[in-house]
Amino acid sequence: MSQREATSYAQLSLRRYCAETQPCHPARFIKAQHLAAGWLLDYESDTAKYGVMVRENGATQVSVWDKNAAPAAR
């Protein structure tokens, strides 16, 4: 799978996640990493960071990190 194809899957998955789970601020593409299991694409908005894992078979998984969350206590 090419990066372009993975990006298409990731954008569709992120739009679907935002429509079904929680409203998202517009996210911009940050970077893509090719891994053994597929592609990891990073997006960022004003309030959150999104990671979308795209497997070679087209399956996707969205992870979200709140940018305003307090760091863990040590």
FISETI-274611 format. One record per residue (C-alpha): residue number from 1; residue in one letter; x negated, y negated, z negated. Coordinates in steps of 0.1 Angstrom, whole numbers, plus 5000, padded with zeros to 4 digits. Each point is the difference from the previous one (the first is absolute). Last residue first. Layout:
N
ROMAR   resi   resn     c1     c2     c3
ROMAR    NUM      A      X      Y      Z
...
This chain:
74
ROMAR   resi   resn     c1     c2     c3
ROMAR     74      R   4947   4889   4610
ROMAR     73      A   5034   4985   5007
ROMAR     72      A   5013   5004   5036
ROMAR     71      P   5000   4969   5022
ROMAR     70      A   5032   4980   4999
ROMAR     69      A   5022   5004   5031
ROMAR     68      N   5003   4969   5022
ROMAR     67      K   4986   5017   5031
ROMAR     66      D   5026   5028   4998
ROMAR     65      W   4986   5031   5017
ROMAR     64      V   5020   5020   5025
ROMAR     63      S   4994   5034   5016
ROMAR     62      V   5017   5010   5032
ROMAR     61      Q   4998   5036   5013
ROMAR     60      T   5001   5010   5037
ROMAR     59      A   5005   5031   5021
ROMAR     58      G   4988   4996   5036
ROMAR     57      N   4984   5035   5004
ROMAR     56      E   4965   4986   4995
ROMAR     55      R   5010   4984   4967
ROMAR     54      V   5007   4963   4996
ROMAR     53      M   4993   4987   4965
ROMAR     52      V   5014   4965   4995
ROMAR     51      G   4985   4979   4972
ROMAR     50      Y   5019   4969   4990
ROMAR     49      K   4988   4970   4979
ROMAR     48      A   5026   4978   4983
ROMAR     47      T   5012   4965   4991
ROMAR     46      D   4988   4977   5028
ROMAR     45      S   4998   5029   5025
ROMAR     44      E   4972   5024   5008
ROMAR     43      Y   4997   5030   5024
ROMAR     42      D   4975   5029   4999
ROMAR     41      L   5000   5029   5025
ROMAR     40      L   4987   5034   4991
ROMAR     39      W   4997   5023   5030
ROMAR     38      G   5000   5038   5003
ROMAR     37      A   4989   5029   4977
ROMAR     36      A   4963   4998   5008
ROMAR     35      L   5001   4962   4995
ROMAR     34      H   5001   4971   5024
ROMAR     33      Q   5002   4967   4982
ROMAR     32      A   5022   4971   5010
ROMAR     31      K   4998   4964   4988
ROMAR     30      I   5020   4969   4989
ROMAR     29      F   5033   4999   5019
ROMAR     28      R   5023   4973   4988
ROMAR     27      A   5031   5005   4979
ROMAR     26      P   5032   4979   5000
ROMAR     25      H   5015   5001   4965
ROMAR     24      C   5016   5033   4992
ROMAR     23      P   5036   5007   4990
ROMAR     22      Q   5001   5032   4980
ROMAR     21      T   5007   5037   5008
ROMAR     20      E   5019   5005   5032
ROMAR     19      A   4992   4970   5022
ROMAR     18      C   4964   4996   4986
ROMAR     17      Y   4993   5037   5004
ROMAR     16      R   5014   5000   5036
ROMAR     15      R   4979   4970   5009
ROMAR     14      L   4969   5016   4985
ROMAR     13      S   5007   5033   5019
ROMAR     12      L   5004   4982   5033
ROMAR     11      Q   4968   4980   4994
ROMAR     10      A   4981   5032   4991
ROMAR      9      Y   5012   5020   5030
ROMAR      8      S   4990   4972   5023
ROMAR      7      T   4966   4996   4983
ROMAR      6      A   4993   5037   5003
ROMAR      5      E   5006   4998   5037
ROMAR      4      R   4976   4971   5004
ROMAR      3      Q   4974   5017   4978
ROMAR      2      S   5001   5030   5023
ROMAR      1      M   5013   5034   4991
